[in-house]
Structures are given as C-alpha cells and as structure tokens.
Amino acid sequence: MSYRQWYAQLDVYDTIRRYLALLVRWKGTAPTRDRLFISDFYLANPSLLHLTHMTADVRRAFNSLKVTKPDQTFLNYPSPPILYGKMGGIQSQALHNLTGKGLLRLELVDKDQYSLSETGNALANGMEGRLVLPTEEGVLHFLTTEFASIGQGKGGLRAVTGLRRLGT
C-alpha cells in the first residue's frame, strides 16, 4: 500500500476555505491581492509568523496566542519565501475560482481589493461550523485585526514578512 501526503498549503479547496474564512472576518478596508495571499500563507503556516517583524503591540497580541515556534513543531518548514513561492499557483487558482463563481465583488477586484459578494457571504455564513478549524480561530482573529494593520503601503508588507513573488 502506498501513502500520499496531503499539504493544506498546496490544496486549492482548502485555500478557498481559508480565503472565505479570512474575507468573512476581515475588518476595515478590503485586502489587496498581496495582503490576502500573505494572510492566507500565515493562516496555513501560523508558526512562521514568529519570523515576521511586528510592532510591540502586535507582537504582544501574537504571543498571547501561544503559537508554537517553527523549530519546535513536528513539521520541518522550508524557508518562508520558498514555501510562499510554491503556494503561488494554488493561491492564484483559488482566487480565480472565487472570482469566476461570483463569490467576490467584481467592482473591487478590478481595484485590487478583495471582498465577498452577497453570494460569497451567504456561502461563508452557511458553512459557519465548518469554515474555521478550532486550531485556526485565534490566528484567524489575529490576522484579520492586528496583522491587517502592519506593513501598510507599497512594499511595506514585503519588508515586514520577507515574502515576495515575481509578478506581484
């Protein structure tokens, strides 16, 4: 019998689930494509948030979550830029599918902002108990509130996280 490993980071359906969870809880201005991709990256890999630069208040909020550091986890993570690059095609495909199904507001997509449409909100709210895993709840709240406020401006988020993708 052969086994196949599954990685949530490389699964388009799980990426769509994470996008719905992020967007339904997002506070303030709708995120850009970069911010959505990076927030999704950290929702799938919360341990790697330890490697980002944060203000003292944001770091305090993150530390209160007691997320395990990458070197203390069961998994061996590649460097964040390599993993982020590997997730690129999956994230783009998931975003393309959400847009094509009418789950995002198209007038905002044209402005590089991503927010759920009425149909998208209805879908996310209908999945309430299954959309967010119990282990993701604290990190999701952190990403959509405190983390959403850091690295504002062009290139700021890349400087804070060290994540960059060609063509974005």
C-alpha positions in Angstrom: 0.0 0.0 0.0 1.3 3.4 -0.8 0.5 6.6 1.0 0.3 10.1 -0.3 1.0 13.1 1.9 -1.5 15.9 1.9 -0.5 19.5 2.5 -3.2 22.1 3.1 -0.9 24.8 1.7 -1.0 23.1 -1.7 -4.7 22.2 -1.9 -6.9 24.6 -3.9 -10.1 23.6 -2.0 -8.5 24.2 1.4 -7.1 27.5 0.1 -10.7 28.6 -1.0 -11.9 27.7 2.5 -9.2 29.8 4.1 -9.9 32.7 1.8 -13.6 32.6 2.7 -12.7 32.5 6.4 -10.3 35.4 6.1 -12.7 37.5 4.0 -15.8 36.9 6.0 -14.0 38.1 9.1 -11.9 40.9 7.6 -12.2 44.3 9.4 -11.7 47.6 7.6 -10.6 48.2 4.0 -10.8 45.1 1.8 -7.3 43.5 1.4 -5.2 43.7 -1.7 -4.1 40.5 -3.5 -0.7 40.6 -1.8 -2.2 41.0 1.7 -4.8 38.3 1.1 -2.1 35.9 -0.2 0.3 36.6 2.7 -2.5 36.4 5.3 -3.5 33.0 3.8 0.1 31.9 3.9 0.2 32.6 7.6 -3.2 31.1 8.3 -1.9 27.8 6.7 1.5 28.2 8.5 1.0 30.1 11.7 4.3 29.1 13.2 6.1 31.1 10.6 4.5 34.3 12.0 7.3 34.2 14.5 9.7 35.2 11.7 8.0 38.4 10.8 8.7 41.9 12.0 5.9 43.3 14.2 5.3 46.4 16.4 5.5 45.7 20.1 1.7 45.8 20.5 1.1 43.5 17.6 3.8 41.1 18.8 2.2 41.0 22.3 -1.1 40.1 20.7 0.5 37.4 18.7 2.5 36.0 21.6 -0.7 35.7 23.6 -1.9 33.0 21.1 1.0 30.8 22.2 1.7 29.6 18.6 4.5 27.0 18.6 7.8 28.3 17.1 8.8 26.7 13.8 11.8 24.9 15.3 9.6 23.3 18.0 6.9 21.9 15.6 6.6 18.4 14.3 7.0 19.6 10.8 10.2 20.8 9.2 9.3 24.0 7.3 11.3 25.2 4.3 12.2 28.9 4.3 9.1 31.1 4.2 10.0 32.6 0.8 10.4 29.2 -0.8 7.1 27.9 0.7 5.3 31.1 -0.3 6.6 30.8 -3.9 5.4 27.2 -4.0 1.9 28.2 -2.9 1.6 30.9 -5.6 -0.1 28.8 -8.3 -2.6 27.3 -5.9 -3.5 30.7 -4.3 -4.0 32.3 -7.7 -6.1 29.4 -8.9 -8.3 29.6 -5.8 -8.7 33.4 -6.2 -9.6 32.9 -9.9 -12.2 30.3 -8.9 -13.8 32.5 -6.3 -14.0 35.4 -8.8 -15.4 33.1 -11.6 -18.1 31.8 -9.3 -19.2 35.3 -8.4 -18.2 34.9 -4.7 -16.1 38.2 -4.8 -17.3 41.7 -5.6 -16.1 42.3 -9.1 -16.0 46.1 -8.9 -13.4 45.7 -6.1 -11.4 43.0 -7.8 -10.7 45.5 -10.6 -9.2 47.8 -8.0 -7.1 45.1 -6.5 -9.3 44.7 -3.4 -11.0 41.5 -2.4 -14.3 41.3 -0.6 -17.0 38.7 -0.6 -20.1 39.4 -2.6 -23.6 38.7 -1.2 -23.4 35.2 -2.6 -19.9 34.7 -1.1 -21.1 36.0 2.3 -24.1 33.6 2.2 -21.9 30.7 1.4 -19.4 31.5 4.2 -22.2 32.1 6.7 -23.8 28.8 5.7 -20.6 27.0 6.4 -20.2 28.6 9.9 -19.3 25.5 11.9 -17.1 24.0 9.2 -15.3 27.1 7.8 -12.8 27.6 10.5 -11.0 24.8 12.3 -10.8 25.2 16.1 -7.0 25.5 16.0 -7.3 28.3 13.4 -9.7 30.5 15.4 -7.1 32.6 17.3 -4.7 33.0 14.4 -7.6 34.0 12.1 -8.7 36.7 14.5 -5.1 37.9 14.8 -4.6 38.0 11.0 -7.9 39.9 10.3 -7.3 42.5 13.0 -3.8 43.2 14.4 -1.8 41.7 11.4 -4.0 43.6 8.9 -2.7 46.9 10.3 1.0 46.3 9.8 3.1 46.8 6.7 0.7 49.3 5.1 1.8 51.0 1.8 3.6 49.7 -1.2 6.3 47.3 -0.4 5.6 47.6 3.4 4.1 44.1 3.8 7.0 42.6 1.9 9.5 44.3 4.2 7.7 43.1 7.3 7.4 39.5 6.1 10.2 39.0 3.7 7.7 37.3 1.3 7.8 38.2 -2.3 6.6 36.7 -5.5 7.7 37.5 -9.0 5.0 39.4 -11.0 3.2 40.8 -7.9 
